[in-house]
Amino acid sequence: MVDEDEDRLLERLEELRTEHRDLDEVIARLSDAVPFDQIKLQRLKKRKLVLKDQIARVESQLLPDIIA
């Protein structure tokens, strides 16, 4: 059961990282466009920050608890 949970978390982590990378590309292309949609750009950046937080949360779940 533990291995299944870890596999599920690793799969989710890869999905989040892929979406985060994809947003990087979309944001770069949108920023280069003239004129560019400022509201859409802000929404994409906000989504990217949400993904970053989710990535950090999943990574912390994958790390074993260390008692200091």
Backbone as CSV, one residue per row, in Angstrom:
resi,resn,N_x,N_y,N_z,CA_x,CA_y,CA_z,C_x,C_y,C_z
1,MET,0.820,-1.195,0.000,0.000,0.000,0.000,0.862,1.255,0.000
2,VAL,1.941,1.247,0.748,2.814,2.411,0.822,3.445,2.684,-0.543
3,ASP,3.855,1.622,-1.222,4.449,1.791,-2.551,3.449,2.378,-3.537
4,GLU,2.191,1.961,-3.430,1.150,2.502,-4.307,0.958,3.991,-4.059
5,ASP,0.958,4.388,-2.797,0.809,5.804,-2.462,1.983,6.606,-3.001
6,GLU,3.172,6.068,-2.837,4.365,6.765,-3.325,4.351,6.863,-4.849
7,ASP,3.961,5.788,-5.512,3.864,5.809,-6.975,2.849,6.845,-7.438
8,ARG,1.727,6.903,-6.722,0.681,7.875,-7.071,1.200,9.306,-6.893
9,LEU,1.929,9.536,-5.804,2.490,10.868,-5.558,3.538,11.230,-6.598
10,LEU,4.377,10.265,-6.971,5.397,10.529,-7.990,4.763,10.855,-9.341
11,GLU,3.696,10.136,-9.657,2.973,10.400,-10.905,2.356,11.798,-10.884
12,ARG,1.743,12.148,-9.774,1.136,13.486,-9.626,2.197,14.571,-9.703
13,LEU,3.357,14.322,-9.090,4.455,15.278,-9.115,4.919,15.527,-10.548
14,GLU,5.037,14.478,-11.328,5.462,14.628,-12.723,4.428,15.410,-13.529
15,GLU,3.138,15.150,-13.270,2.078,15.891,-13.961,2.160,17.376,-13.640
16,LEU,2.351,17.698,-12.371,2.436,19.098,-11.955,3.657,19.782,-12.568
17,ARG,4.790,19.093,-12.559,6.009,19.678,-13.141,5.863,19.905,-14.639
18,THR,5.207,18.985,-15.317,4.983,19.143,-16.762,4.089,20.345,-17.034
19,GLU,3.013,20.470,-16.286,2.117,21.615,-16.474,2.838,22.923,-16.161
20,HIS,3.689,22.921,-15.138,4.459,24.106,-14.761,5.394,24.520,-15.897
21,ARG,6.091,23.539,-16.494,6.988,23.819,-17.632,6.205,24.347,-18.826
22,ASP,5.059,23.727,-19.091,4.226,24.161,-20.212,3.768,25.606,-20.026
23,LEU,3.416,25.962,-18.806,3.008,27.335,-18.528,4.160,28.308,-18.760
24,ASP,5.387,27.895,-18.442,6.560,28.734,-18.728,6.598,29.112,-20.202
25,GLU,6.409,28.108,-21.050,6.456,28.342,-22.496,5.315,29.246,-22.956
26,VAL,4.121,29.004,-22.453,2.959,29.808,-22.848,3.143,31.253,-22.402
27,ILE,3.627,31.440,-21.186,3.840,32.791,-20.665,4.901,33.521,-21.484
28,ALA,5.963,32.832,-21.840,7.014,33.454,-22.653,6.475,33.877,-24.013
29,ARG,5.699,33.009,-24.648,5.129,33.353,-25.960,4.144,34.503,-25.849
30,LEU,3.324,34.487,-24.814,2.336,35.547,-24.633,3.017,36.888,-24.354
31,SER,4.105,36.850,-23.599,4.837,38.078,-23.276,5.492,38.688,-24.508
32,ASP,5.847,37.837,-25.481,6.488,38.320,-26.702,5.489,38.893,-27.698
33,ALA,4.226,38.535,-27.546,3.202,38.986,-28.484,2.917,40.474,-28.275
34,VAL,2.654,41.139,-29.389,2.320,42.563,-29.317,0.992,42.755,-30.026
35,PRO,-0.006,43.311,-29.412,-0.122,43.554,-27.971,-0.427,42.242,-27.252
36,PHE,-0.127,42.169,-25.978,-0.424,40.951,-25.234,-1.531,41.200,-24.229
37,ASP,-2.212,40.123,-23.883,-3.366,40.178,-22.983,-2.863,40.139,-21.540
38,GLN,-2.842,41.286,-20.891,-2.306,41.411,-19.533,-3.081,40.554,-18.529
39,ILE,-4.395,40.520,-18.654,-5.217,39.746,-17.717,-4.928,38.252,-17.872
40,LYS,-4.835,37.789,-19.100,-4.531,36.375,-19.331,-3.143,36.033,-18.793
41,LEU,-2.198,36.926,-18.994,-0.844,36.716,-18.499,-0.845,36.611,-16.972
42,GLN,-1.575,37.481,-16.302,-1.656,37.444,-14.841,-2.287,36.143,-14.348
43,ARG,-3.317,35.685,-15.041,-3.974,34.426,-14.656,-3.027,33.242,-14.812
44,LEU,-2.271,33.236,-15.906,-1.317,32.151,-16.131,-0.220,32.151,-15.066
45,LYS,0.254,33.336,-14.706,1.289,33.427,-13.678,0.748,32.975,-12.321
46,LYS,-0.495,33.308,-12.039,-1.101,32.882,-10.782,-1.248,31.364,-10.763
47,ARG,-1.662,30.784,-11.870,-1.782,29.327,-11.971,-0.415,28.674,-11.759
48,LYS,0.616,29.301,-12.311,1.971,28.771,-12.170,2.398,28.775,-10.698
49,LEU,2.051,29.818,-9.962,2.371,29.873,-8.533,1.610,28.807,-7.742
50,VAL,0.365,28.584,-8.110,-0.431,27.537,-7.455,0.225,26.174,-7.701
51,LEU,0.669,25.955,-8.931,1.340,24.695,-9.253,2.621,24.537,-8.450
52,LYS,3.359,25.626,-8.309,4.607,25.574,-7.533,4.323,25.155,-6.096
53,ASP,3.268,25.699,-5.511,2.874,25.324,-4.148,2.463,23.851,-4.070
54,GLN,1.728,23.392,-5.067,1.300,21.995,-5.091,2.507,21.064,-5.239
55,ILE,3.461,21.460,-6.065,4.683,20.671,-6.239,5.421,20.555,-4.904
56,ALA,5.563,21.662,-4.204,6.247,21.660,-2.913,5.514,20.763,-1.909
57,ARG,4.189,20.799,-1.934,3.396,19.980,-1.016,3.601,18.487,-1.297
58,VAL,3.578,18.110,-2.567,3.764,16.701,-2.923,5.184,16.255,-2.596
59,GLU,6.160,17.110,-2.880,7.551,16.769,-2.555,7.719,16.544,-1.056
60,SER,7.063,17.367,-0.234,7.186,17.202,1.210,6.524,15.901,1.679
61,GLN,5.488,15.466,0.984,4.844,14.197,1.327,5.745,13.010,0.985
62,LEU,6.599,13.188,-0.006,7.484,12.114,-0.430,8.704,11.972,0.469
63,LEU,9.079,13.058,1.158,10.248,13.012,2.030,9.875,12.343,3.341
64,PRO,10.753,11.477,3.842,10.454,10.839,5.129,10.570,11.864,6.263
65,ASP,9.767,11.683,7.282,9.833,12.559,8.449,11.130,12.295,9.192
66,ILE,11.860,13.357,9.488,13.114,13.233,10.212,12.922,13.893,11.577
67,ILE,13.127,13.118,12.594,12.996,13.639,13.948,14.346,14.150,14.390
68,ALA,14.417,15.444,14.680,15.699,16.046,15.061,15.867,16.074,16.551
